[in-house]
């Protein structure tokens, strides 16, 4: 009786058969099906690896000096990897970003012929906003070309450069990739809309503090995210803006912290998970009020300590 019970359990759990060779083949076949159907994991099976290699071959064939290559690369991604599992889609996305970043480094230099006023007009025209100067047919064609190729213009005080239009890219990737890729793209799209370096009057110190809080939470949630270095660079730019001010916003006025920065500092103090950061920013805020900004060297010293934590 015991023997029959054991055999019955074996049949239920493992599907045991007298023919062990046939059973082994069945098990292997089931395992392969399970791997291919396990959408939530990041296992790379033979079939999808071949598709990833095909995507690599396709983007390697593109000319990085031509803007149209960006949209072609996105199309290759959608055609080659759309039906793959999440792990493959993520790997493909990181390859796509590497390709785009290298392309942007090559092509941004050609935009330096634009002056700041013209660049701002083109950017405003890109978002159908009011412009100061006249937008010619050539300008409109240029803007259309950017839109067709997931590009946007940005500029700082020194140069004009191309950047990824994450608003358009996010729309293409809404059903693709892992949860971390989706969250990453949604936040990048939000930041593109805010346009920190092109229309500084459109973004407040509070919004910058919210970016820092978002990425802090994101990296806590996904500590092994492959684009962590990029996020670190973004955070460094944002905390520099908060500690030293930026075009359109100044940290102090008449020996007082301006209200927008005070709100931003308090937001970080209340919500950031890194207690060392919150302690230093509170120290900065208290010291600034106490000194009335008269001892800037002391404040700079605290600022530098804060920057090192990002």
N, C-alpha and C positions, 0 to 999 in steps of 0.2 A: 504493500500500500504506500509506504514511504517512497519507494522508487517511482511509482506512478505520479505521486504529487510533485516530486522533483522534476520529472520529465515534463509534466504539465506546465510548471513554472518556467522551465527552460523554453518551451514552445511559445509561451506568452511573451517572455521578455526578449528572446533572441531569435525566435523563428527557427529553432533547431530542426535540421533534417538529417536523414540517414546519409544523403549524398553530400559530404562535406565540401567537395570541390564546387558543386553547384551553389551551395550555401555561401561560400566565400565570394563567388562572383556576384551573387545577389546583394551581399553586404556592401561590396565595393560599388556596385551600381547605385545602391541607396545612398551611400555616402556622397557620391558625386552629385546626385540630385539634390541632396540636402545642402551641399556647399553652393551650388548654383542658385538655389532658391532662397538662401539665407541673406535677404536684402539688407538687414540691419547691421550685419558685421562688416569687417574690412578685409575679408579673405579674398585673395586674388587667385582665381582659378585660371586654368590654361586658356580658356576661351576669351575671357575678358582681358587677360594679359596680352593676347594677340591684338585685341582692339586698341589697347593702350599704346602698343608699339606702332600700330597703324597711325594713331593720332600723332605720335612723335615724328613719324616719317612725314606726315602731311605738313605740320608746322615748320619742320626743318626745310621744307621746299619753298617757303615763303620769303619774300624780300623784305627785310626789316626796315628798309629805307622808304617803303611805300605805305602810306596810311591805310590803304585798302586792305593791307595784309592783316590788320587787326580784326576787321569784320570777317575776313576769310578764316582766320584762326578760330573765332567764335563759332562760325558755321561748321568747321571741321569738328569742333568739340561736340556740338549738338548732333551731328550726323554719326560720328564715330562712337560716342560714349553715352548717348541718351538712354539706351536700354541696359547699360551696365549696372553692376551693384554700386552701392554708395562709396565703398572704398576706392574703386576705380575712378568714379566721378570726381572724388576729392583729389586723387593723385593727378588726374587730368587738369583739374582747375589750377593746381599749383604750377604745373608745367605751362599752362596758358598764361598765368601771371608772370612767370619768368620771361616768357617770350615778349609779352607786352611791355614790361619794364625795360627790357633791352631795346625794344623798338622806340620807346619814348625818349630814352637817353640820346638816341641818334637824331630823332626828328625835332626835338624841342629847340635845338640851336637855330633852326631856320626862322623861328618866330621872333627872334630878337630884333628884327627889322621894324616891328610894331612899336610905336611909342605907347606910353602908359595910357593916355587918353583914348587912343584908337583901340587898344587892347580891351579896355573897359567897355567901350561901345560895342565891340564885337561880342564880348561875353554877355552883355545885357541883351543884345539882339538874339543871342543863342537861346535865352530864356524868354524871348518875346517881351522884354522890358523896355522902358523908354530909354532912348540914347540921346546924347548931347549932339553928336555929329551925324552926318549923313551916312546911311548905309547903302553902298552901291550894289550893283548886280554881282560884281566880283566878290564883294563881301558876303552876299547872300549865298553864292555858290560855295564859298569857303566854309560857311557855317553849316550848310547842307552836307558837305563832305565830312565835316567833323561828326555830325549827328549820325550819319550812315556808318561811321566807323568807331562808334562808342568813345568819342573823344570830346574833351572840353578844354577850354583855355583857362589857365590860371596865371597869375603873376604876383611877384613880390616887389619890393622896392628896387631890385636890381635887374630882373629879367622876366621875360615872358616864357611860359613853357606849356606843354601839353600834359593833360592828366586824363585819367580814365573817367568816363561818365558812368559812375556806379549806379545812377538812377536807371539808365537804359539797360545796363548789364544785369542789374538785380531783377528786372522784369523778365529777362531771358532765363534766369536761373531759379525762378520761384519754386519749381518742382524738382530741382536737381540738387544733388549733394547731401551731405550730412547736416544735422541740426546746427553744428558750429559754423559751417559754410553759409548756411541760410542767415543766421544771426549776424555774422560778419558782414555779409553783403547788404543786409537791411540797414545796419548802422552806417556803413560807408555811403550808402545812398542818401541817408539822412544828412550826413556831413557834407556831401556834395551839394545838397540843396542849401545848406547854410553858408557855404563858400567863405571860409574864414579869411583867406588871403586876397580875395578879389573884391569883395564888398564887405569890409570889416564892420560897417555900420549895421549890417544885417545880422550879426551875431554878437551876443552879449557875453561878458565874463561868466555869467551863470550857465550859459549854454556850453561854454568851454569846460567848466567844472563838471557838467553832466557827462561830457565826453569822457573825462578822466574816470568818473565813477562807473560809467558803462564798461570801459575796457578793463578796469580793475575787477569788476564782477565777471566779465567774460573770461579773463585769464585764470580766475579762481575756478571757474566752471570747466574750462578746457586748458589745463596747464601745459599740455603737449602740442598745442596748436602750432602748425608749421610756419605761420606768418607772424610768430611772436616778435621777431626782430623788427618787423615793420610797425607793429603796434607800439613797441618800445620807443621807436623814433617819433611816432605821432604823439605819444604821451610827453616826450621831452619837449616837443614844440609847444604843446598846450600848456605845460607847467611854466615854461619860459614866458609865454604870453601872459599868464596870470601873475607871475611874480614881478615882471618888468614892464607890463603894459604892451600895447600894440597899436597900430595905426587906427585912430578913431577913439581909442580908450586909453586913459592914463590912470595909473594906480593911485596917484595922489594929487591933491589940489589944495592950495592954501594950507599946507601942512596937515592935511587930513586924508585918510583913505577915502577914495570916492565910493559912493554907495554901491555901484555895480560890483566893484571888487570885494567890498565887505560882504555882500550877499554871497558871492562866489566862494570866498574863503570859508564862511560859516557853513555853506553847503557841504564842502569837503570835510570840514571838522566834524559835522554831524553824521555823515554817511560813509566816508571812506573806511575800508576794512583794515588798512595799515595804520596801526596806532602811532607808530613813530612819525608818520607823515602828518597825521592829524595834530599830534602834539607840537611838532615844529611849526605848522601853519598857525596854530593858536598862539604859539610863542611869538611868531612874526607879527600877527595882528595886535597882540597886547603890547609888544615892544614899540610898534609903529605909533600906536595911540599915545603911549607913555612919552615917547621922544618927540612926538609931533613931526616926525620925518627929519628932524634936525641932524641926527647921527646916521647918515645913509650907509656908512661903512659897517655899522652894526647890523643894519637890516640886510645889506648885501651878504654878510657873513651867514646869516640865517637862511637867506635865499639859496645860497650855494649848497648848504647842507640839504635843503629840500630837493634841489635839482638832482643831487646824487642818488636819491631814492627812486628816481624814475628811469 
